[in-house]
Amino acid sequence: MKILVTGVKGQLGFDVVNECTKRGIETVGVDVEEMDITDAAAVERVISGANVDAVIHCAAYTAVDAAEDNEEICRRVNGYGTENIAKVCGRLNLKMMYISTDYVFDGQGERPWEPDDERHPLNVYGQTKYEGELAVEKYVEKFFTVRIAWVFGVNGKNFIKTMLRLGQERGAVSVVDDQIGSPTYTYDLAVLLVDMIQTDKYGRYHATNEGLCSWYEFACEIFKQAGMDQVKVTPVDSSSFPAKAKRPSNSRMSKDKLEENGFHRLPSWQDALGRYLKEIKTNG
């Protein structure tokens, strides 16, 4: 099998390529320099010329607040860019895996979101990712849509790195306690995605590390595991951090479909956090 991976400079794309390489799976890794996904002709040329069996589409515009002021750019990447890839995958009958987000839901209530629940995005970023999902469903027969949330990986910025930096600089942080979800370690996720792309169990899935927490609880565990118990963490409401983009209060996502289709659930988020902290300590 040969796989093309988009967004290789990002947290997830980086880990997906590494996982494929570990297993001896031939990969073609691209970022904007090699294939600008907003350029339909470039997408056609690169994917057609790569002679691959599948595309794992990790590239995205993910600046959630900035998206509110840059809707056109965000849509060009997440919506039209995904559509460009989907059209080529459909025409060539390739498998396509699209990495999506809990932000396609409205974030209300407390029930975990099921993969086939109705989608009602709260913000521009969520809306454009939803449009990407629709494009994949329209043009690709052999598709996987995998929704993730609260992502952290070695290669890039994330909440953990921000907390560690603020803890060292200030010795105290305030973190929202009224948004509930599950963190996702890209290393663990990459293992699942590479397992999944080699099957024909198509459809929508949710994939995060096991267990729930608020951002406040996540922060407390970060400092605990990092041996920074002296950092004072104060729980606050989302209203204390007014942001341009509305955030979902309920990011719980059901992962039952993974098990139903023979895939392994990811380890607990606390376990993932511990391994991640060791990894960044060792390799920077």
GIBEL-V586903 format. One record per residue. N is the residue number from 0. RES is the residue in three letters. PSI is psi in degrees with one decimal (999 if undefined). OMEGA is omega in degrees with one decimal (none if undefined). D_LAST is the distance of its C-alpha to the last C-alpha in whole Angstrom. Layout:
n->N res->RES psi->PSI omega->OMEGA d_last->D_LAST
n->N res->RES psi->PSI omega->OMEGA d_last->D_LAST
//
This chain:
n->0 res->MET psi->143.6 omega->177.6 d_last->32
n->1 res->LYS psi->131.2 omega->-172.6 d_last->31
n->2 res->ILE psi->134.8 omega->170.6 d_last->28
n->3 res->LEU psi->130.1 omega->-178.9 d_last->27
n->4 res->VAL psi->124.6 omega->176.8 d_last->24
n->5 res->THR psi->157.7 omega->176.9 d_last->24
n->6 res->GLY psi->40.8 omega->-174.4 d_last->21
n->7 res->VAL psi->-14.2 omega->177.0 d_last->19
n->8 res->LYS psi->-10.9 omega->-179.6 d_last->16
n->9 res->GLY psi->175.2 omega->-176.6 d_last->16
n->10 res->GLN psi->-48.0 omega->-174.2 d_last->14
n->11 res->LEU psi->-47.9 omega->-179.3 d_last->17
n->12 res->GLY psi->-39.9 omega->178.4 d_last->18
n->13 res->PHE psi->-48.0 omega->-177.9 d_last->15
n->14 res->ASP psi->-33.0 omega->178.5 d_last->15
n->15 res->VAL psi->-44.4 omega->178.4 d_last->19
n->16 res->VAL psi->-43.2 omega->178.5 d_last->19
n->17 res->ASN psi->-41.2 omega->-179.7 d_last->17
n->18 res->GLU psi->-42.6 omega->177.8 d_last->19
n->19 res->CYS psi->-44.8 omega->-178.8 d_last->22
n->20 res->THR psi->-42.7 omega->178.6 d_last->21
n->21 res->LYS psi->-35.9 omega->-176.5 d_last->21
n->22 res->ARG psi->1.3 omega->-179.7 d_last->24
n->23 res->GLY psi->20.4 omega->177.8 d_last->26
n->24 res->ILE psi->126.9 omega->-178.3 d_last->27
n->25 res->GLU psi->130.9 omega->-179.4 d_last->27
n->26 res->THR psi->151.1 omega->170.4 d_last->25
n->27 res->VAL psi->110.8 omega->-179.1 d_last->26
n->28 res->GLY psi->128.7 omega->179.8 d_last->23
n->29 res->VAL psi->149.0 omega->168.1 d_last->24
n->30 res->ASP psi->-166.5 omega->-170.6 d_last->23
n->31 res->VAL psi->-29.9 omega->-179.0 d_last->25
n->32 res->GLU psi->-38.2 omega->-178.5 d_last->25
n->33 res->GLU psi->-31.0 omega->-179.5 d_last->27
n->34 res->MET psi->100.6 omega->175.8 d_last->29
n->35 res->ASP psi->108.3 omega->-173.3 d_last->29
n->36 res->ILE psi->-15.5 omega->178.0 d_last->30
n->37 res->THR psi->-7.2 omega->-179.9 d_last->33
n->38 res->ASP psi->101.6 omega->-174.5 d_last->35
n->39 res->ALA psi->-38.9 omega->-179.0 d_last->37
n->40 res->ALA psi->-39.2 omega->179.1 d_last->38
n->41 res->ALA psi->-41.6 omega->179.0 d_last->35
n->42 res->VAL psi->-45.8 omega->178.6 d_last->34
n->43 res->GLU psi->-47.4 omega->-176.0 d_last->37
n->44 res->ARG psi->-47.8 omega->-175.1 d_last->37
n->45 res->VAL psi->-48.0 omega->-177.5 d_last->33
n->46 res->ILE psi->-43.5 omega->179.2 d_last->33
n->47 res->SER psi->-39.3 omega->-176.9 d_last->37
n->48 res->GLY psi->-16.5 omega->-175.0 d_last->36
n->49 res->ALA psi->-16.9 omega->178.8 d_last->33
n->50 res->ASN psi->53.3 omega->-177.9 d_last->35
n->51 res->VAL psi->166.9 omega->177.7 d_last->33
n->52 res->ASP psi->-20.1 omega->-174.4 d_last->34
n->53 res->ALA psi->155.8 omega->174.7 d_last->32
n->54 res->VAL psi->127.8 omega->170.7 d_last->30
n->55 res->ILE psi->110.7 omega->-170.3 d_last->27
n->56 res->HIS psi->95.8 omega->-178.5 d_last->26
n->57 res->CYS psi->-18.8 omega->-176.1 d_last->23
n->58 res->ALA psi->140.1 omega->179.8 d_last->23
n->59 res->ALA psi->158.8 omega->168.2 d_last->25
n->60 res->TYR psi->114.5 omega->-171.3 d_last->25
n->61 res->THR psi->7.4 omega->178.6 d_last->23
n->62 res->ALA psi->91.2 omega->-168.0 d_last->24
n->63 res->VAL psi->-46.4 omega->-179.6 d_last->26
n->64 res->ASP psi->-42.9 omega->179.7 d_last->28
n->65 res->ALA psi->-29.3 omega->-179.4 d_last->28
n->66 res->ALA psi->-29.7 omega->179.8 d_last->30
n->67 res->GLU psi->-29.7 omega->179.0 d_last->33
n->68 res->ASP psi->-10.0 omega->-176.7 d_last->33
n->69 res->ASN psi->50.0 omega->-173.8 d_last->32
n->70 res->GLU psi->-39.9 omega->-176.9 d_last->34
n->71 res->GLU psi->-44.4 omega->179.9 d_last->35
n->72 res->ILE psi->-44.3 omega->-179.8 d_last->32
n->73 res->CYS psi->-44.2 omega->179.9 d_last->31
n->74 res->ARG psi->-37.2 omega->-179.9 d_last->34
n->75 res->ARG psi->-39.3 omega->-178.9 d_last->33
n->76 res->VAL psi->-57.5 omega->-171.4 d_last->30
n->77 res->ASN psi->-34.9 omega->-179.0 d_last->30
n->78 res->GLY psi->-69.7 omega->-175.8 d_last->34
n->79 res->TYR psi->-36.4 omega->179.0 d_last->35
n->80 res->GLY psi->-43.8 omega->178.1 d_last->32
n->81 res->THR psi->-38.5 omega->178.4 d_last->32
n->82 res->GLU psi->-39.9 omega->178.2 d_last->36
n->83 res->ASN psi->-44.4 omega->179.5 d_last->36
n->84 res->ILE psi->-44.0 omega->-178.2 d_last->34
n->85 res->ALA psi->-40.7 omega->-179.3 d_last->36
n->86 res->LYS psi->-43.0 omega->-179.5 d_last->39
n->87 res->VAL psi->-43.5 omega->178.9 d_last->38
n->88 res->CYS psi->-40.8 omega->178.5 d_last->37
n->89 res->GLY psi->-44.9 omega->-177.9 d_last->40
n->90 res->ARG psi->-37.4 omega->-178.3 d_last->42
n->91 res->LEU psi->0.9 omega->-179.1 d_last->41
n->92 res->ASN psi->43.0 omega->177.6 d_last->40
n->93 res->LEU psi->155.6 omega->168.3 d_last->37
n->94 res->LYS psi->142.1 omega->175.2 d_last->35
n->95 res->MET psi->129.9 omega->175.4 d_last->33
n->96 res->MET psi->121.8 omega->-179.1 d_last->30
n->97 res->TYR psi->125.1 omega->179.3 d_last->29
n->98 res->ILE psi->115.1 omega->-177.2 d_last->26
n->99 res->SER psi->-157.6 omega->-165.5 d_last->28
n->100 res->THR psi->154.7 omega->171.8 d_last->27
n->101 res->ASP psi->-16.9 omega->-177.6 d_last->29
n->102 res->TYR psi->-5.5 omega->175.0 d_last->30
n->103 res->VAL psi->-12.7 omega->178.1 d_last->33
n->104 res->PHE psi->165.9 omega->-176.1 d_last->35
n->105 res->ASP psi->-6.0 omega->174.1 d_last->36
n->106 res->GLY psi->16.4 omega->-178.9 d_last->34
n->107 res->GLN psi->164.9 omega->174.4 d_last->38
n->108 res->GLY psi->-165.8 omega->-179.9 d_last->39
n->109 res->GLU psi->-5.7 omega->179.8 d_last->37
n->110 res->ARG psi->136.8 omega->175.4 d_last->38
n->111 res->PRO psi->138.2 omega->178.4 d_last->35
n->112 res->TRP psi->134.4 omega->174.9 d_last->35
n->113 res->GLU psi->151.9 omega->-177.0 d_last->37
n->114 res->PRO psi->-32.0 omega->-176.5 d_last->36
n->115 res->ASP psi->15.6 omega->174.7 d_last->39
n->116 res->ASP psi->156.8 omega->176.3 d_last->40
n->117 res->GLU psi->146.0 omega->-176.5 d_last->41
n->118 res->ARG psi->126.0 omega->178.9 d_last->38
n->119 res->HIS psi->85.2 omega->-175.2 d_last->39
n->120 res->PRO psi->150.1 omega->-178.6 d_last->36
n->121 res->LEU psi->-20.1 omega->-171.9 d_last->35
n->122 res->ASN psi->175.9 omega->-176.6 d_last->34
n->123 res->VAL psi->-46.4 omega->179.4 d_last->33
n->124 res->TYR psi->-50.0 omega->179.2 d_last->30
n->125 res->GLY psi->-39.9 omega->-179.8 d_last->32
n->126 res->GLN psi->-43.1 omega->-178.1 d_last->35
n->127 res->THR psi->-31.9 omega->175.3 d_last->33
n->128 res->LYS psi->-35.7 omega->175.0 d_last->31
n->129 res->TYR psi->-43.9 omega->178.2 d_last->35
n->130 res->GLU psi->-35.7 omega->175.3 d_last->36
n->131 res->GLY psi->-42.3 omega->177.4 d_last->34
n->132 res->GLU psi->-45.5 omega->-178.5 d_last->35
n->133 res->LEU psi->-39.6 omega->179.4 d_last->38
n->134 res->ALA psi->-43.0 omega->179.0 d_last->38
n->135 res->VAL psi->-44.9 omega->-179.2 d_last->36
n->136 res->GLU psi->-29.9 omega->-178.2 d_last->39
n->137 res->LYS psi->-40.7 omega->-169.6 d_last->42
n->138 res->TYR psi->-19.9 omega->-173.0 d_last->41
n->139 res->VAL psi->128.6 omega->177.5 d_last->39
n->140 res->GLU psi->-43.3 omega->-176.3 d_last->41
n->141 res->LYS psi->75.1 omega->-175.8 d_last->38
n->142 res->PHE psi->149.8 omega->168.4 d_last->35
n->143 res->PHE psi->126.3 omega->169.9 d_last->33
n->144 res->THR psi->118.0 omega->-176.8 d_last->32
n->145 res->VAL psi->112.5 omega->-179.6 d_last->29
n->146 res->ARG psi->134.0 omega->-178.9 d_last->28
n->147 res->ILE psi->173.9 omega->-177.7 d_last->25
n->148 res->ALA psi->154.5 omega->171.0 d_last->24
n->149 res->TRP psi->57.4 omega->-169.1 d_last->21
n->150 res->VAL psi->140.0 omega->170.1 d_last->18
n->151 res->PHE psi->142.4 omega->179.4 d_last->14
n->152 res->GLY psi->173.6 omega->-177.2 d_last->12
n->153 res->VAL psi->-39.2 omega->-169.2 d_last->8
n->154 res->ASN psi->77.1 omega->177.3 d_last->10
n->155 res->GLY psi->-179.8 omega->179.8 d_last->11
n->156 res->LYS psi->149.3 omega->176.2 d_last->13
n->157 res->ASN psi->176.1 omega->-176.0 d_last->14
n->158 res->PHE psi->-40.4 omega->-177.7 d_last->16
n->159 res->ILE psi->-48.3 omega->-179.9 d_last->13
n->160 res->LYS psi->-38.4 omega->178.7 d_last->11
n->161 res->THR psi->-45.0 omega->179.6 d_last->14
n->162 res->MET psi->-45.2 omega->-179.7 d_last->16
n->163 res->LEU psi->-41.4 omega->179.7 d_last->13
n->164 res->ARG psi->-47.3 omega->-179.3 d_last->13
n->165 res->LEU psi->-37.1 omega->178.5 d_last->17
n->166 res->GLY psi->-41.0 omega->179.5 d_last->17
n->167 res->GLN psi->-39.9 omega->-176.1 d_last->16
n->168 res->GLU psi->-40.9 omega->-170.6 d_last->18
n->169 res->ARG psi->-27.6 omega->-177.4 d_last->21
n->170 res->GLY psi->0.4 omega->179.0 d_last->21
n->171 res->ALA psi->142.4 omega->177.8 d_last->23
n->172 res->VAL psi->152.0 omega->171.8 d_last->23
n->173 res->SER psi->130.6 omega->-174.0 d_last->26
n->174 res->VAL psi->140.4 omega->-176.3 d_last->25
n->175 res->VAL psi->141.4 omega->-175.6 d_last->27
n->176 res->ASP psi->8.2 omega->-176.0 d_last->29
n->177 res->ASP psi->20.7 omega->171.7 d_last->32
n->178 res->GLN psi->122.6 omega->-174.1 d_last->29
n->179 res->ILE psi->134.1 omega->178.6 d_last->29
n->180 res->GLY psi->-159.3 omega->-179.5 d_last->27
n->181 res->SER psi->126.9 omega->175.4 d_last->24
n->182 res->PRO psi->159.2 omega->179.7 d_last->21
n->183 res->THR psi->117.1 omega->177.3 d_last->20
n->184 res->TYR psi->121.4 omega->-174.3 d_last->16
n->185 res->THR psi->-29.4 omega->177.8 d_last->16
n->186 res->TYR psi->-47.7 omega->179.3 d_last->15
n->187 res->ASP psi->-41.6 omega->-178.6 d_last->19
n->188 res->LEU psi->-40.1 omega->-178.7 d_last->21
n->189 res->ALA psi->-38.3 omega->178.0 d_last->20
n->190 res->VAL psi->-47.3 omega->179.5 d_last->22
n->191 res->LEU psi->-45.0 omega->-177.1 d_last->25
n->192 res->LEU psi->-40.2 omega->-179.8 d_last->25
n->193 res->VAL psi->-36.2 omega->171.8 d_last->25
n->194 res->ASP psi->-48.2 omega->-172.3 d_last->28
n->195 res->MET psi->-41.8 omega->-174.6 d_last->30
n->196 res->ILE psi->-19.2 omega->-179.8 d_last->30
n->197 res->GLN psi->3.4 omega->178.3 d_last->32
n->198 res->THR psi->179.3 omega->173.8 d_last->35
n->199 res->ASP psi->28.1 omega->-178.8 d_last->37
n->200 res->LYS psi->71.6 omega->-171.6 d_last->37
n->201 res->TYR psi->165.2 omega->176.4 d_last->37
n->202 res->GLY psi->-167.1 omega->-179.4 d_last->37
n->203 res->ARG psi->138.6 omega->179.2 d_last->34
n->204 res->TYR psi->160.2 omega->169.0 d_last->32
n->205 res->HIS psi->137.5 omega->-178.6 d_last->30
n->206 res->ALA psi->105.5 omega->172.2 d_last->26
n->207 res->THR psi->167.8 omega->173.6 d_last->24
n->208 res->ASN psi->154.5 omega->-175.6 d_last->23
n->209 res->GLU psi->149.6 omega->178.0 d_last->26
n->210 res->GLY psi->154.1 omega->-178.7 d_last->27
n->211 res->LEU psi->154.3 omega->174.0 d_last->27
n->212 res->CYS psi->165.5 omega->167.9 d_last->26
n->213 res->SER psi->167.8 omega->176.1 d_last->27
n->214 res->TRP psi->-36.5 omega->178.1 d_last->24
n->215 res->TYR psi->-46.3 omega->179.3 d_last->25
n->216 res->GLU psi->-36.2 omega->176.4 d_last->24
n->217 res->PHE psi->-47.6 omega->-179.5 d_last->21
n->218 res->ALA psi->-44.3 omega->179.3 d_last->20
n->219 res->CYS psi->-43.1 omega->-179.5 d_last->22
n->220 res->GLU psi->-35.3 omega->177.3 d_last->20
n->221 res->ILE psi->-50.4 omega->-177.3 d_last->16
n->222 res->PHE psi->-35.4 omega->178.2 d_last->17
n->223 res->LYS psi->-51.0 omega->-177.5 d_last->19
n->224 res->GLN psi->-26.0 omega->179.2 d_last->17
n->225 res->ALA psi->-1.3 omega->-179.0 d_last->14
n->226 res->GLY psi->31.8 omega->-179.6 d_last->17
n->227 res->MET psi->49.1 omega->-176.6 d_last->18
n->228 res->ASP psi->-16.9 omega->-179.2 d_last->21
n->229 res->GLN psi->-15.7 omega->-179.4 d_last->23
n->230 res->VAL psi->128.7 omega->179.3 d_last->21
n->231 res->LYS psi->124.0 omega->-179.4 d_last->25
n->232 res->VAL psi->121.7 omega->-177.8 d_last->25
n->233 res->THR psi->124.7 omega->177.3 d_last->28
n->234 res->PRO psi->136.9 omega->179.0 d_last->29
n->235 res->VAL psi->163.4 omega->175.1 d_last->31
n->236 res->ASP psi->157.7 omega->177.0 d_last->33
n->237 res->SER psi->-30.2 omega->-179.4 d_last->31
n->238 res->SER psi->-19.1 omega->177.8 d_last->34
n->239 res->SER psi->-16.9 omega->179.2 d_last->32
n->240 res->PHE psi->69.9 omega->-179.1 d_last->30
n->241 res->PRO psi->126.5 omega->-179.0 d_last->32
n->242 res->ALA psi->156.9 omega->179.6 d_last->30
n->243 res->LYS psi->-42.2 omega->-177.5 d_last->32
n->244 res->ALA psi->132.5 omega->176.9 d_last->31
n->245 res->LYS psi->135.6 omega->179.3 d_last->33
n->246 res->ARG psi->146.7 omega->176.4 d_last->30
n->247 res->PRO psi->136.5 omega->175.6 d_last->32
n->248 res->SER psi->-26.3 omega->179.3 d_last->32
n->249 res->ASN psi->102.4 omega->176.3 d_last->33
n->250 res->SER psi->21.6 omega->175.7 d_last->30
n->251 res->ARG psi->131.4 omega->179.3 d_last->31
n->252 res->MET psi->130.4 omega->179.5 d_last->31
n->253 res->SER psi->130.1 omega->178.2 d_last->33
n->254 res->LYS psi->14.9 omega->-177.8 d_last->32
n->255 res->ASP psi->-35.0 omega->-176.5 d_last->35
n->256 res->LYS psi->-28.4 omega->176.9 d_last->35
n->257 res->LEU psi->-53.9 omega->-179.4 d_last->32
n->258 res->GLU psi->-40.1 omega->-179.5 d_last->34
n->259 res->GLU psi->-27.0 omega->-178.3 d_last->38
n->260 res->ASN psi->13.4 omega->173.5 d_last->36
n->261 res->GLY psi->12.1 omega->178.4 d_last->35
n->262 res->PHE psi->152.8 omega->179.0 d_last->31
n->263 res->HIS psi->137.2 omega->170.6 d_last->29
n->264 res->ARG psi->155.6 omega->178.7 d_last->28
n->265 res->LEU psi->155.9 omega->177.7 d_last->24
n->266 res->PRO psi->170.2 omega->179.4 d_last->23
n->267 res->SER psi->151.8 omega->-178.8 d_last->23
n->268 res->TRP psi->-30.6 omega->178.3 d_last->21
n->269 res->GLN psi->-41.2 omega->177.2 d_last->20
n->270 res->ASP psi->-44.2 omega->179.6 d_last->19
n->271 res->ALA psi->-42.2 omega->179.5 d_last->17
n->272 res->LEU psi->-44.9 omega->179.7 d_last->15
n->273 res->GLY psi->-44.4 omega->179.4 d_last->15
n->274 res->ARG psi->-37.8 omega->179.5 d_last->13
n->275 res->TYR psi->-44.6 omega->-180.0 d_last->11
n->276 res->LEU psi->-39.0 omega->175.8 d_last->10
n->277 res->LYS psi->-42.3 omega->-178.2 d_last->10
n->278 res->GLU psi->-46.8 omega->-177.5 d_last->8
n->279 res->ILE psi->-25.4 omega->176.5 d_last->5
n->280 res->LYS psi->-39.4 omega->-177.8 d_last->5
n->281 res->THR psi->-44.9 omega->-171.8 d_last->6
n->282 res->ASN psi->1.3 omega->176.7 d_last->4
n->283 res->GLY psi->999 omega->none d_last->0
//
